[in-house]
Amino acid sequence: MKAPILILSAGIMMAGVAMAFEADAAKAVAELKPTQGSKVQGTVLFVQEPNGVHVTADVTGLTPGEHGFHIHEKGDCSAPDGSSAGGHFNPTGKPHGAPAAHEHHAGDLGNLTADASGHAKLDWISPDLSFEGTNSFIGRAVIVHAGKDDLKSQPAGNAGARAACGVIEKK
C-alpha cells in the first residue's frame, strides 16, 4: 500500500513545482493598438519557460489571411504609421527569415493567420528571445503588418504597412 501513496505524493510534488515555476516565471505583455487607418488590435503575452519564451497572441481587425508579425527594435509607437518602432529586432545581425530557420532575426515571429472574421492567434516558443541580456525584448515593440511576410526578402520580408503596434512591458 505504500507504493501508491509514494507515487501519488511524487505526482503532487511535481505538479506543485510546475505551478510554482509558472507563478514565478517572468512575464511581459504588449497591448496592440491600431495604426492610422487600421482597426487591428490585440494582446501579445510573453512568459519565460525552461526552453525559451512562450509567445501567445490574440489579434482582431485583420483582413483574412497571413500577416507579418515581428518584434521591432524600438519601443515607440508614437508615429501614426508605426514607423517610430524602427526595424526588426536583430541583435545578432542575421538575415531576415522564418522563425524556425537557422538564420533569422530574433524578432522574426513569422505570420499570423487571420480567419474569415479577421481573428488570429499565435502560440510559439522562441528560443531566441530573453528577458535579459543581448536578446532582451523588454521595452521594444510588437508590430503586426498589413500583408504576408514572405520569410525571405531582405531586410524585413516585404510584409507591407504596419497595421498595429504595441510596446512590450514587463509585468
Buried (B, 14 or more C-beta within 10 A) or exposed (E): EEEEEEEEEEEEEEEEEEEEEEEEBBBBBBBBBBBEEBEBBBBBBBBBEEEBBBBBBBBBBBEEBBBBBBBBBBBBBEEEBBBBBBBBBBBEEBEBBBBEBEEBBBBBBBBBBBEEEBBBEBEBBBEBBBBEEEBBBBEBBBBBBBBBBBBEEEEBBBBBBBBBBBBBBEE
